Structures are given as C-alpha cells and as structure tokens.
Amino acid sequence: MLEDVNDAAVAEAKKMIGDGRVKVELDSISSVLFIGATVYTAHDVCRAELRGSHTNFCLIEKNGRKLLEKPYVHSDADRSPIVECSIADIYDFALNTPIEQLKFMLEAYRVNEELAEAGAAWERCTITRSMIAQNGGRLISDDPRQSAKTYACAAAEARVLGIDKAAMSITGSGTHGIICTLRWMRTARFRGWARSGSCAPPPSAIWCVCT
C-alpha cells in the first residue's frame, strides 16, 4: 500500500501533522489488527477500514456510499504454522536442516542490526536511552544479557516510532524478528561464535536461533 509513497508525500504528511490536520485515536485493544481512516476534503468524506491484516480492506466508503464492504471472519488459517511446532520440532529442524537453507537469516541480522544502530542514535528513542544508562552508559557493555536487551530495545522502539528503516519479520511480526535475531546476535558475538560477518554458533547451540 505504501509502494507509491515518495519523499514529497512524506514531507506533505509531516506538514499536515504539524498543522494539526491529523488526529489519531485508540479505537480498542485487541489481538486482531484494526485500522480505520477517515479523510475530509472540501467536497468529500472518505473512509477505509482494515481488519486482520495490513492488506485486508473490509470497508471503503465515499460520501456515505459503500464502495466495498465485507465481514471479517477470523480463521485458524490466519495463524502461522510455527505455532503448531513443539520445542522438539524446532530443535530437530535447527540441527538437521542444511545450513545453506538457513543462510537467509543472515540478512535478518544485517537489516535489524542497522535498525538498532539507528535507534540508539535517534533522540526520540527515550526508552532506549534509559536502557543504555542502565547498561553503564553504553549500547554494548561487558554484560551480555543487558547489552542484548538494550540492542533489541533500540531496534524495536525505533520501529514503532516510525524510523525510516526496515525490520526483518518472523511469523509476520517485526518485533518478533528483532527479538529473535538481535538478542541472539549479541550473545553469539559475546561468546565468540560470530565469524566472517555471520553469527554461526557451534552445532550444540544452533537450535537457539529458532526459539
């Protein structure tokens, strides 16, 4: 939906926010995604609603006339297949899948690491700044556990605040991807498992990548 958004459109959107022409309200708290948007112009009023996923339009309305309307029906088909896996399944997969089939995850490390570094340097990430203070004033300290948490926080906070950086998702969630990759990456580097730009651990520990 955002593929046609360019820098000029972003600048205009920021101006509209600055002019007080945009209002955002929390509709409800639910595990089912819902986004509703109403746009007013001098001549028209248009409304659109998304439910369940970021591309599932359930309502498109113009001046009270419904151009599209369909009910949202939650289905188990919306769930990721991974929720049916046991810890034993994940462990077996991690140990027995050819490493060549797992190398795509290196891109997730790269993308999410860039996001974390940008978040740590962004003044809007106030929670990250607090985490850094608790970590001895450093993003990465001699405490691997705190450093891993701080690093993941920097990426997650930057993502939800709308920084212009990508995040690699896992099972449809950007935050899941951040937590699974960045905490592992920092631990791997601290323990000396990372080599040649990767985070490849010894076979006895590789199952952690998937948990």
SULDAKA-V26113 format. One record per residue. N is the residue number from 1. PHI is phi as a letter, one per 20 degrees, with the letter a starting at -180 (999 if undefined). Layout:
BEGIN
n: (N N)
phi: (PHI PHI)
END
This chain:
BEGIN
n: (1 2 3 4 5 6 7 8 9 10 11 12 13 14 15 16 17 18 19 20 21 22 23 24 25 26 27 28 29 30 31 32 33 34 35 36 37 38 39 40 41 42 43 44 45 46 47 48 49 50 51 52 53 54 55 56 57 58 59 60 61 62 63 64 65 66 67 68 69 70 71 72 73 74 75 76 77 78 79 80 81 82 83 84 85 86 87 88 89 90 91 92 93 94 95 96 97 98 99 100 101 102 103 104 105 106 107 108 109 110 111 112 113 114 115 116 117 118 119 120 121 122 123 124 125 126 127 128 129 130 131 132 133 134 135 136 137 138 139 140 141 142 143 144 145 146 147 148 149 150 151 152 153 154 155 156 157 158 159 160 161 162 163 164 165 166 167 168 169 170 171 172 173 174 175 176 177 178 179 180 181 182 183 184 185 186 187 188 189 190 191 192 193 194 195 196 197 198 199 200 201 202 203 204 205 206 207 208 209 210 211)
phi: (999 d f e f d f f f f f f f f f f f f e m e c c d c e f a d b f e f b c c c c d d c f c c c c c c c d c n b f c e f d b c c c l n e f e b b b f e d f c f f f f f g f f e e e g f f f f f f f e d f g g f f d f f f f f f f f f f f f f f f f f f e e f f e f f f f f f f g f e m n c f c d e e f f f f f f f f f f g f f f f f f e n f e b e c e e c l n d f f g f f f f e f f f f f f f f f e n e f b l m d c f e f g f d f f f g e d)
END
